Amino acid sequence: MCLGVPGKVVEVVEDELGIRYGKVKFGGIVKDVNLSYVPEAQVGDYVVVHVGFAISRIDPEEAMRVFKFLKESGELEELDADDVGREAD
């Protein structure tokens, strides 16, 4: 099964070719993510990420519902679970 996970954009940069990347926070982990598919994404937005690409924006309330579901189903072991509930801050 493939799963897109929501994360919060904490930084946006553009490389020399004009490709937008961002640092996206998933609980206590920050990953580099390609933002090409969501050019409207800005710092503070939540995006759904699948295999290193942000594929859509998502509102903070929906992101928190997904985090809650993933936590309850035991799918957040690799994330800092204590940080996940504070993502909307």
N, C-alpha and C positions, 0 to 999 in steps of 0.2 A: 504494500500500500504506500502511496506517496502522500506526504503531508506537508502543507505549507504552514509555517509557524509565524505568528505575529511578533514584531519587534519594533522598538522605538528608534527612529532616526536621531542620532546624536551629533552627526557631522556629515556635511555634504561637500564633496570635492569634484573637480573636473580634471581629467588627465589631458595631456598634450594633444590627443586626438579628439577631444570634446566629449568623451564618454564620462557620464556622471556615475560616481561611486559614493557610497556612504558608509559610515560606521553605524551599525545597527545593534542596539542592546537587546539581548534576550535574557531577562533576569540578570544574573551576574556576569554574563559573557557578552563581549562585544566582538562582532564579526564584520569584515569588509563585505559589502553587498553591492552588486551592480544595480543601478537605479534606472537603466535605460528604458525599461517598460513602464515606469511611473515617473515621467519627467516633471510632474507637478509636485512630487514629494519634497518636503522641506524639513528642516530640523524641527523636532517635536511631533512630527506625524508618526503614525503607526503604519507599518506596511506588512503584508504577508509575504514571507520569503520562502522560496522553494529552490533548492540546489544552488544557492548563491545569488539568485536573482529575485528582486522585489517584483511581485507580479500584480499587486494591487494595493491601494490604500485601504485602511480600515479605521473605523472610529474607535476611540479609547475604550468605550464601554464594551464593544464587541471583543476587542483584544483581551480585556480582563475576563470576559466570559470564556474565551478560548483557553487562557492561562489556567483558569479555575478547572475547566474540564480536563486539561492535560495533567494538572496536578492530581486531581481525583483519580485519574486512570493510571497514575504511576509513570507517566511519560516524561517527567521533568527531572529525572535523576541527574542528568549532566548539567542542568542549570542550577544556579543558586536559588533554591525555592523560596528562601526568605526575601529575596529581592523582587520576585515576580509580582507579589501583591502590591508593591510600591511603585510599579512601572508608570502608573498614571500621574505620579507627582512630577 
